[in-house]
């Protein structure tokens, strides 16, 4: 059943069909240029074909997408896992790559941030996960996004994780499911 947050409806999203709208939100929220959006478009479409991948969106009354989240059960063979595994192993946390639901992307349009939409998106998608825990990566700075994740029960599993071509280091975070509520 869809949830409503501040007149925005949170519900299942056909991300493949609305990928361009979603990436426009991500570009604004994350500061992406056209070239990076084009690369991410292909990645999103590939991810949505993976077993267990699903997405939720935040839409306004007129149907405009103002936020989205997507994720999938983690697979150690996926690119993200191969990059973060050595960092997690060095901290004694590589077991988190098994039995985890990965939050691949979570973005809310800047004009709709700080209204509980991101919180509702991530709790909605993880509430449907069969895995006992969730993992994600976020830029390794003291940011509102990391504050949200900490408030939901995510803890740092590895810091200063370097992704190829990413200008800033990331933190890998994990939380037991269901996520903590206020």
PyMOL commands that set and color helices and strands:
alter all, ss='L'
color gray80, all
select helices_A, chain A and resi 19-30+34-47+79-90+94-97+110-112+117-127+144-151
alter helices_A, ss='H'
color red, helices_A
select strands_A, chain A and resi 3-5+8-12+54-59+65-73+100-108+133-139+155-161+170-176
alter strands_A, ss='S'
color yellow, strands_A
deselect
rebuild
show_as cartoon
